[in-house]
Amino acid sequence: MAIDNLSLATTPVFLLKGNKHVSQGTGFFYLHRSGDANLLFLITNVHVFTGRGPLECEEPIGDNILFQFHKSLDHPSEIKPFRWPLYTKRSQQVWIQSGSVPEADLAVVPIPVSAYEDCKDVSCISRKWMTSGNLKVRPTSPITLIGYPYGYFDRANALPIWKTGSLASEPDVDFDGKPLLILDISAFPGMSGAPAFAVAYGSYETEDGGLVAGGVRRFMGIFASMQMRTERKFLEEFTHSDHKLGVTHNESLQLGHVWKAQLIDELVASVDVEKWKNDILTYL
């Protein structure tokens, strides 16, 4: 059975309040090498964990998550669910956010080896995927998100949905001064936290202008949200009164926000895992 490694590197992330399911997003596993040690992280959005944006001060809507590992790469339906608290007994959050870009909707969590030690292997993304194949990326390049729109996926085999659009901003420029990419894509709730990949098959152009035969996927970042256009519409057609009754109408521009892969790698590399174990893991 030939299953793409990237289909096995993602997981639905279910947010719970106690034992009650309140929402669902997407996460993926990211491997970082620190010295001689390989460290595994769960990567997703802050709002997948809290139901709130990274700068919002409202009370979170959940307190624990459920995600899953594939126990065997040959048999994807064999999964290991893993329940994880989002706060310690001292009310500290278990995840780490970006200090350099506090508005980035990005959350990373070190995963203890005990969580997946009985799994044969864990598929994951790593830094090498950021420059995979030296692929040249430009506006209109195909970009794929791998996730779980509205919780829809192949439940029999525990495999996600690949949803493809195109790059809508200049990849080497920080959009609006932030480490963001803009995608032209139709994406839905449940895909928040999905990894984004530039994809090419058959042959592709390299950064130095060469042409290479074969397929390649380059890690571009993490999907976070859709750009909405808010306008006030009046219901004049429904009333003859002099008073205008209004509603707020949100319309998607079909443009998605992706926080860049470099920001993810920098945040993961900045995590002091030993300190995290002492300050957080000890008090779960």
N, C-alpha and C positions, 0 to 999 in steps of 0.2 A: 504494500500500500504506500503510494507516494503522496505524502502530505507536506505542504510547504512549512518550513520551520517557523515562519512568521505567524501562521495560523495557530501554532502551539505556544507562541510567546505572549499571547494576550489572555486576558481573563475578564469575565464580567465582575464588577465590583458592586455588591449589594450593600446598601446602607440600611442599617437597622437601628431602631430605638428599642432597646431591650431585645425582645424576640419578634418585634413587629417590623416588617419590611416597609421602608418608606420611600426608597428611590433606588435607581440602578444606573451605573455608568460603566466605563471601560478602564482597564488598567493593563500594564504590560511589565514584563520582567526585564531588568537592565543589569548587566554584569559589569562591575568595575574592579579592576586589578589594583590593589594597594600593596606595594612591596611584593611579597611572595603569596599574598592571600587574594583569593577571588571573593568579592563581596556581592551578594545579590540584593537588588532593591525592587520594591513595587513602586511604579511610577503612575501617577494619575493627576487629576486636578484637585485643587483645594475644595472646590464646590461639590465634588463627588463625595468627599468626606463630611462636609458640613451642611450642604444645601445653600451655602452663602458664598459670595465672592471673597477673594483674599483680603480685601480692605474693609469688608463689612463687619460690623461689631455686634450684629444680632446673634442671639443664641442659636447654636447648631441644632439641626433637626434630627440628628442621630448620634449614637454613642459607640457603635461597633460596626464592623464590616465582615462580609463573607466573600471570599474569593477562592480560586481553585488552581490546582496544579494538575497537569497531565502526568499520570503515574508511569505511562509507557508511551513512547513516541510511535510505536507500532500499533497501539490500540488506543486511539484518542478518546474513546468513550470511557476509559478507565481514568477517573479523576479523583483527586484528593481535595475535598473541601477544607477550607481553613478559616476559622473564626478568629477575629483579632480585635481587641478593644482599641478605641481611638484616643482614650485618655487614661492616664495612670490613676492610682488611688489618691494621688496628690493633685489631681485635675490638670496635669500637664498633657498637652497634645503629643502624640507619638510621632507625628510626621514632621518633616523639615521643609520650610519654605525658603524662597530666595530672599536673601538680605540685600543683594545688589539691585534687584528689580522687585520690590515688594508687591507691585500690582500684578505680577505674573501669576496666573492661575495654574500653579505647579506645586505638587506635593510629592515628596519621596520618603519612603520608609525602608530602613534596613530590614531584611528578613532573616531571622535566626535559622541556622542550618537544621535545627530540630523540626522546623515546619515542613521541610521537603526531603528529609534524609531517607525516607522510604520510597522515594520516587526514583525510577531508573535513571532519568535524566531530566533536566529542565531547560527547555528552549528559551533563549533570551536574546536581547539586543545588546550591543556594546558599542564602544567608541569607533571601532573599525567600520561599522555600518555608515558612519557619517561621511566617509570618503570612498565608499564602496565603488570599485570600478572606475574611479576618477570621472564619474558621469557628469557631463555638462548639463546644468539645469538653468532654464530661463522661463520668463513668462510664457504661458500656454503649455509647459511641460506637464505630462500626466502625473497626477498625485493621487495616491490611494490611501484611504483611511481603513483601518482594520478594527472592527468593533461590533457593538451589539445594539443596533437602532431599535428603540422602544422595547428592548429585551428580546428582539427577534434574532434567532440564530439556530444552527443545527444542533438541537438539544440531544438528539440520538448519538451524535458523535462529539458533542461539546466543542464545536468549531464555529468561529466567528464569520461575519459578513465582510467582504471586501467592497468598498464603495469608492468609486473613482471620479475625480474631477480634474481640474487643471490649476496650475499656479497662476495667480492673478496679480502678483506684485513682483518687484525685482528681488531676487533671492539674496543678493549681496548687500542690500540696503535694509536698514532697520525701519520697518514701516511705522510712520508717525513717531519716529525716534525711539521705538521700542523693539526688542528682539523678536519681532513678529513677522510671519508670512501670512499672506492672504490667499485663500483658495476660492476658486469658482466651483462650488460643489453644493449638492443638496444633501444636507446632513440633519440628523434628528436627535432628540433626547435619547440618552442611552449610549451615544457615541462619544460623549465627553470623556477625554482621557485616552482616546484612540491614538496609536502611533501613526505618523504620516510618513509615507515613502514616495519618493520619485521613482518611477518605474519605466523601464525600457526593455523591449524584447526584439529579437531578430538582429538588430545592430544598433549602436548608439554612438553619439559624439562624445568625445572626452574633453576635459578642461583645456587641454593643449591643442585642440582642433583636430585630433585624430579620429579615426573611425574604427570601432571594435565590433566584431561579430559576437553575438551571444546576448543573453539577458542580464540585467542588473537591477538591484533595488538600492536606493540610497536613503538613509534615515534623515528625515528633515525636521522632525519635532513632534509635538504633542498637540492634538486638536483640543480646543477649549470652549469655543462658543461661536455663534452666528451673529453677524451684524444685522441689527434690526433698524428699520425706519419707522419712527413713531410720528404719527400725525393725528390731529384732532379732526374727527368727522362729525358733522352735525346731522341730526335726524330730521331735517326740515321736511322731507317727503312724508314723514309720519305724523306731522302735527301742523295745524294751522294757527297755532298760538304765536304770539310775538316773542315768546321765550324759546330760545333755541336749546334743545336737549342734545347733549353731546356725549360721545363715547371716545375712549382712546383706542386707536386701532394700531396694532403692531404688524408690520409687514417685513418679512425676511428679504434681504437683498441677495440671498443665496451666496453670500460671501462668508467664509469661515476663517476664524483666527487660529493660527498655529504658532505656539511658542517654539522658538528655534532649538534645534538639537544641541547646539553649543551651550545654551543656558542650562539644559538638563545635565550635560556632562560636567559642567563647572560646579553645579550644585551638588551632584553626587560626589565629586572629588573633594568637596569642601567638608563633607560630613566626617566628624570625628566619631567613628563607630564605637570605640572603647568608651568614650565619654557618654555616648548615647546609651550604651548598655548599662553604665553605672547610674545615669540620671533617669532613664526611662524604663528600660527592660526590668530593672531590679524592682520597680514599683508597680508592675502590671498585676 
